[in-house]
């Protein structure tokens, strides 16, 4: 072969190999056609649209035809395409703790971890593509989920909760009374809670959490229902301790949240720079305004205000915890009215259920009812925003420490993560399409993924459920 011909043949071969390599390296594309889009924020659907996913991100959203000849095409058949749901108060390792926190002493990590993984799988198959765990899950579970070895949502986690001796995070049994028991009891040994007092110990606990892979930090700053040592009126964590945790979070460009019940403690926490507050069943209109003025996110759990909850959860016998729950219930009803009258606070309110110590079936019933409860009281749009775009904004508070930094969550827009649901009907009009159920305790048991109107679930560009084939 002549040299010129050889050079030409070589050039053709190199070009062909390069083209093949580029084709091989090109991220896969999925094109959704014939869909109506809820973008996570707008009060109306974008009609007759197309959405192109490339790799794990949304590349294009348009009402015009998208040219993507290499894409896998999914005809939505007029269904609603919307962001995957975000649950911002999940406890993977407490949800299944039947019998209460006391039973932690008789469990090992194999059981706890396996049940946590089962809970994560169930959440994803019900459309929750991102969850936030403010206490007791560790980095290992998010690592195996992100590697694809276990099916589950994206996970933002605080690892161990940080609280004081005798506070809401003190899960020791009655026989564990010594100071040394603060580190030798099971929940402490497993890294589910840190019982610490004073600035140096609190500083170390916060730093240890970040070393363990925490995405944000959580403090216990008030009494709680499922803890017997602390009354609801108790004020927990000193100023120096709060400052220590905020200092550590700021250094890592992330944030602090807190378990709080009283309005005055919420105002105190906001003054120290906390960016989100959990619970506050004793919220006042004055405290609500402090949230709004400082742009602090609010994460209440409200369906427990249902009077039936007391008897179902605690049974007919009176107890310290049941008595505290009754007092908290009265406050929760006031919170609903405050949120109805304060749209600015509602725009800072994120959906979270905080289900603990129940069976998987009961957890699904509670979560389904919480959706229904929110929609009935605040409207479908506000509920959907809390479960999508507002949840995504709270996730983004992790700043440069964000474990998922490549795009926003909870929205359908160009550059966002491809966490997508296809559902029948219009959730802006009917939340039952997402599994919402009016019966908190009487609904029949259902397995994970049995929401018949939810036809497709995609997380990070990967399809985990598709009934359209």
C-alpha positions in Angstrom: 0.0 0.0 0.0 1.3 3.4 -0.9 2.3 5.8 1.9 -0.4 8.3 1.1 -3.1 5.6 1.1 -1.8 4.2 4.4 -1.9 7.7 6.0 -5.5 8.2 4.7 -6.6 4.8 6.0 -4.9 5.5 9.3 -6.7 8.8 9.6 -10.1 7.2 8.8 -9.4 4.5 11.4 -8.4 7.0 14.0 -11.5 9.1 13.3 -13.7 6.1 13.5 -12.2 5.0 16.8 -12.5 8.6 18.2 -16.2 8.7 17.1 -16.8 5.4 18.7 -15.1 6.5 21.9 -17.1 9.7 22.0 -20.3 7.8 21.5 -19.3 5.3 24.2 -18.5 8.2 26.6 -21.6 10.2 25.9 -24.0 10.1 28.8 -27.3 8.2 28.2 -30.3 10.3 27.4 -34.0 9.8 28.3 -36.7 11.9 26.6 -40.1 12.3 28.2 -42.7 13.3 25.7 -46.4 14.2 26.1 -46.2 15.3 29.7 -47.6 18.1 31.8 -44.9 19.5 34.1 -45.2 20.6 37.7 -41.8 22.3 38.2 -41.9 22.3 42.0 -43.0 25.9 42.3 -45.6 27.1 39.8 -49.3 27.1 40.5 -50.2 25.6 37.1 -48.8 22.7 35.0 -46.7 23.4 31.9 -49.0 21.7 29.3 -47.9 19.3 26.6 -44.2 19.5 27.3 -41.0 17.5 26.8 -38.2 16.9 29.2 -34.7 15.6 28.2 -32.5 13.9 30.8 -28.8 13.5 30.0 -26.9 11.4 32.5 -28.2 12.3 35.9 -29.2 15.9 35.1 -32.1 17.5 33.3 -30.8 19.0 30.1 -33.9 20.6 28.5 -37.5 21.4 29.4 -39.6 22.7 26.5 -43.0 22.9 24.9 -41.3 22.5 21.6 -40.1 19.2 20.1 -36.7 18.3 21.5 -34.3 16.7 18.9 -32.6 13.8 20.7 -32.2 10.9 18.2 -30.1 8.8 20.6 -32.5 9.1 23.6 -34.7 6.5 25.0 -38.2 7.9 24.5 -40.9 7.6 27.2 -44.4 8.7 26.2 -46.0 10.1 29.3 -49.5 9.8 27.9 -50.5 13.2 29.3 -49.4 12.3 32.8 -47.9 14.8 35.3 -44.1 14.9 35.3 -42.8 16.4 38.6 -39.8 16.4 40.9 -39.2 13.4 43.2 -40.5 14.0 46.7 -38.3 15.2 49.6 -39.0 14.0 53.1 -37.1 16.3 55.4 -37.5 14.6 58.8 -36.8 10.8 58.6 -35.1 8.6 61.2 -34.0 5.5 59.3 -32.7 3.9 62.4 -35.5 4.8 64.7 -38.6 4.4 62.5 -38.6 0.6 63.0 -37.6 0.7 66.7 -40.7 -1.1 67.9 -41.1 -0.8 71.7 -39.4 2.6 71.9 -35.9 3.9 72.3 -35.3 1.7 75.3 -35.0 -1.3 73.0 -31.8 0.1 71.4 -30.0 -1.6 74.3 -30.9 -5.1 72.9 -30.1 -4.4 69.3 -26.9 -4.6 67.3 -25.8 -2.7 64.1 -26.7 -5.7 61.8 -30.4 -5.5 62.8 -30.5 -1.7 62.9 -28.6 -1.3 59.6 -30.7 -3.9 57.8 -34.0 -2.3 58.9 -32.6 1.1 58.0 -31.8 -0.1 54.5 -35.3 -1.7 54.2 -36.8 1.7 55.2 -34.7 3.5 52.6 -35.8 1.1 49.9 -39.5 1.5 50.8 -39.2 5.3 50.7 -37.7 5.4 47.3 -40.3 3.0 45.9 -43.0 5.4 47.2 -41.5 8.3 45.3 -39.3 9.9 48.0 -36.1 10.4 46.0 -34.4 12.6 48.7 -34.6 12.3 52.5 -33.0 14.1 55.4 -32.2 12.3 58.6 -31.6 14.6 61.5 -30.2 12.1 63.8 -28.9 8.5 64.3 -28.0 7.3 60.7 -24.3 7.2 59.8 -22.5 7.7 56.5 -22.3 4.0 55.7 -25.9 3.7 54.5 -25.6 6.7 52.2 -22.3 5.3 50.8 -23.9 2.0 49.8 -26.9 3.8 48.4 -24.8 6.1 46.3 -22.7 3.2 45.0 -25.9 1.5 43.9 -25.4 -1.5 46.2 -28.6 -0.7 48.1 -31.7 0.9 46.7 -32.7 4.2 48.5 -33.1 7.9 48.2 -30.4 10.6 48.4 -29.6 11.0 52.0 -28.6 14.1 54.0 -27.8 13.2 57.5 -26.7 14.7 60.9 -25.3 11.4 62.2 -25.4 11.6 66.1 -27.7 14.1 67.8 -25.9 16.4 70.2 -27.5 17.0 73.6 -26.9 17.4 77.3 -27.0 15.0 80.2 -30.7 14.4 81.0 -31.8 16.0 77.7 -33.9 14.7 74.8 -31.0 12.8 73.4 -30.2 11.0 76.7 -31.6 7.5 76.0 -30.0 5.7 78.9 -32.1 3.3 80.9 -32.9 3.7 84.6 -30.0 1.5 85.7 -27.5 3.6 83.7 -27.0 6.4 86.2 -23.3 7.0 86.3 -21.5 9.8 84.5 -19.4 7.1 82.7 -22.6 5.6 81.3 -23.0 8.6 79.0 -20.5 7.0 76.6 -20.9 3.3 77.4 -24.6 2.8 76.7 -25.7 1.3 73.4 -27.0 4.4 71.5 -23.8 6.2 72.4 -21.5 3.3 71.4 -23.3 3.0 68.1 -22.9 6.7 67.3 -26.6 7.5 67.4 -26.3 10.2 70.1 -23.7 12.3 71.9 -24.4 13.2 75.6 -22.0 16.1 76.2 -21.9 19.0 78.6 -19.9 22.3 78.3 -18.2 23.9 75.4 -15.1 21.7 75.0 -17.1 18.4 74.9 -19.8 19.9 72.7 -17.1 21.2 70.3 -15.5 17.8 70.1 -18.9 16.1 69.5 -19.7 18.5 66.6 -16.3 17.9 65.0 -16.6 14.2 65.4 -19.9 14.2 63.6 -18.3 16.0 60.6 -15.4 13.5 60.8 -18.0 10.7 60.6 -19.6 12.2 57.5 -22.4 14.4 58.8 -23.8 16.8 56.2 -25.2 19.1 58.8 -25.5 19.2 62.7 -28.4 18.7 65.0 -28.8 19.8 68.6 -31.4 18.9 71.3 -32.5 22.3 72.7 -35.7 21.3 74.5 -37.9 18.6 76.0 -39.5 15.9 73.9 -42.3 13.4 74.0 -40.3 10.1 73.6 -37.9 10.9 76.4 -38.7 10.4 80.1 -36.0 12.5 81.8 -36.8 15.9 80.5 -40.1 17.9 80.9 -41.4 19.8 77.9 -40.7 23.2 79.6 -37.0 22.4 80.0 -34.5 24.7 78.4 -31.6 22.6 77.1 -28.1 23.5 75.8 -26.2 26.5 77.2 -25.3 29.5 75.1 -21.7 28.3 75.0 -22.7 24.9 73.8 -24.9 26.3 71.0 -22.2 28.7 69.9 -19.7 25.8 69.7 -21.9 23.7 67.4 -22.7 26.8 65.1 -19.0 27.6 65.0 -18.1 24.1 63.8 -20.9 24.1 61.2 -19.8 27.5 59.9 -16.2 26.3 59.5 -17.4 23.6 57.2 -19.9 25.8 55.4 -22.9 23.9 56.5 -25.7 24.5 59.1 -27.3 23.6 62.4 -30.8 22.5 63.1 -32.4 21.8 66.5 -35.2 19.9 68.2 -37.2 22.6 70.0 -40.7 22.8 71.5 -41.0 26.2 73.0 -41.4 29.5 71.0 -38.8 31.3 73.2 -36.3 28.6 72.6 -36.8 28.9 68.8 -36.2 32.6 69.0 -33.1 31.9 71.1 -31.8 29.4 68.6 -32.4 31.8 65.6 -30.4 34.4 67.5 -27.4 32.1 67.6 -27.6 31.5 63.8 -29.5 28.2 63.4 -31.0 28.0 59.9 -33.8 25.5 60.5 -35.9 24.6 63.5 -37.8 21.3 64.1 -41.2 20.9 65.8 -42.0 24.0 67.9 -45.6 22.9 68.8 -45.8 25.9 71.1 -45.2 28.3 68.3 -46.6 31.9 68.7 -47.3 34.5 66.0 -44.5 36.6 67.4 -42.0 33.7 67.0 -43.4 33.0 63.6 -42.5 36.5 62.5 -38.9 36.0 63.8 -38.6 33.0 61.5 -39.8 35.1 58.5 -37.6 38.1 59.3 -34.5 35.9 59.5 -35.3 33.5 56.6 -35.1 30.5 58.9 -36.8 27.3 57.7 -39.5 25.6 59.8 -40.0 21.9 60.0 -43.1 21.0 62.0 -44.8 17.6 62.4 -48.5 18.3 62.5 -50.7 15.2 61.9 -50.0 14.0 65.5 -52.5 16.7 66.5 -55.2 14.2 65.6 -56.8 13.2 69.0 -56.9 9.6 67.9 -53.1 9.5 67.8 -52.8 9.5 71.6 -54.7 6.2 72.1 -53.2 4.5 69.1 -49.6 5.4 70.0 -49.7 5.1 73.7 -52.7 2.9 74.5 -55.2 3.4 77.3 -52.7 3.6 80.1 -51.5 6.9 81.3 -47.8 7.6 81.2 -45.3 10.4 81.3 -44.9 10.3 77.6 -48.6 10.2 76.9 -49.2 13.2 79.2 -46.5 15.2 77.4 -48.0 14.2 74.0 -51.4 15.5 75.1 -49.9 18.9 76.0 -48.0 19.1 72.7 -51.2 18.2 70.7 -52.9 21.4 71.9 -50.0 23.5 70.7 -49.9 21.7 67.3 -53.5 22.8 66.5 -52.4 26.4 67.1 -49.4 25.9 64.7 -51.8 24.9 61.9 -53.8 28.2 62.3 -50.6 30.3 62.4 -49.4 28.7 59.2 -52.7 29.3 57.5 -52.5 33.0 58.3 -48.8 33.5 57.5 -48.0 32.7 53.8 -44.4 34.0 54.3 -43.8 31.4 57.0 -45.5 28.7 54.8 -42.9 29.5 52.1 -40.2 28.6 54.7 -42.0 25.4 55.9 -40.7 22.1 54.9 -42.4 18.7 54.9 -41.2 16.2 57.4 -43.1 13.4 59.3 -40.6 12.3 62.0 -42.0 8.7 62.3 -40.4 6.6 65.0 -41.0 3.3 66.8 -43.6 1.9 64.4 -43.9 -0.9 61.9 -43.2 -0.3 58.2 -46.9 -0.5 57.4 -47.8 2.0 60.1 -45.0 4.3 58.9 -46.5 4.4 55.4 -50.0 5.1 56.8 -48.7 8.0 58.9 -46.8 9.5 56.0 -49.7 9.1 53.6 -52.0 10.8 56.2 -49.5 13.6 56.8 -49.7 14.5 53.1 -53.5 14.5 53.2 -53.5 16.6 56.4 -51.2 19.2 54.9 -53.2 19.4 51.7 -56.5 19.8 53.6 -55.1 22.6 55.7 -52.7 24.4 53.5 -53.7 23.5 50.0 -52.1 21.2 47.4 -49.7 23.8 46.0 -48.2 24.7 49.4 -47.9 21.0 50.3 -46.2 20.1 47.0 -43.7 23.0 47.3 -42.9 21.9 50.9 -42.2 18.3 49.6 -40.2 19.5 46.6 -38.6 22.9 46.0 -38.6 24.1 49.6 -37.1 20.7 50.7 -34.4 21.2 48.0 -33.6 24.7 49.4 -33.0 23.2 52.9 -30.8 20.5 51.4 -28.8 23.3 49.7 -28.0 24.9 53.1 -25.1 22.4 53.3 -23.2 24.8 51.0 -19.8 23.7 49.9 -20.2 20.6 52.1 -23.2 19.4 50.0 -22.8 15.7 49.2 -24.8 16.3 45.9 -23.3 19.6 44.6 -24.0 19.2 40.8 -27.5 20.7 40.7 -30.6 21.8 42.6 -33.1 19.3 44.0 -36.9 19.4 44.1 -37.4 21.2 40.8 -37.8 20.4 37.2 -35.5 22.8 35.4 -32.4 22.7 33.2 -29.4 21.7 35.3 -31.4 20.1 38.1 -30.8 16.6 39.2 -33.0 14.1 37.3 -35.2 13.0 40.2 -38.5 12.6 38.5 -42.0 11.1 39.0 -44.6 10.4 36.4 -48.1 10.3 38.0 -51.6 10.0 36.8 -53.9 13.1 37.1 -52.9 16.4 38.5 -51.5 16.5 42.1 -52.3 20.2 42.2 -55.9 19.0 42.3 -55.7 15.6 43.8 -52.9 14.5 46.3 -54.2 10.9 46.4 -52.2 10.5 43.2 -49.1 10.6 45.4 -50.5 8.3 48.0 -52.2 10.8 50.3 -54.8 9.1 52.4 -57.5 10.5 54.7 -57.4 7.5 57.1 -54.5 7.8 59.5 -54.9 4.5 61.3 -57.6 2.5 59.5 -56.2 2.4 56.0 -55.2 -1.2 54.9 -51.6 -2.2 54.9 -49.8 -1.8 51.6 -46.4 -2.8 50.5 -43.8 -0.2 49.4 -44.3 0.9 45.8 -48.0 0.1 45.7 -49.1 3.6 44.7 -50.9 2.6 41.5 -51.1 6.2 40.2 -47.3 6.6 40.4 -46.2 5.0 37.2 -42.5 6.0 37.0 -39.8 6.8 39.6 -36.4 8.1 38.5 -33.6 9.1 40.8 -30.3 10.5 39.5 -31.2 9.6 36.0 -31.9 5.9 36.9 -35.4 4.4 36.6 -36.5 2.4 39.6 -40.1 1.9 38.8 -41.8 1.9 35.4 -45.3 0.5 34.8 -45.6 2.1 31.3 -43.8 -0.6 29.4 
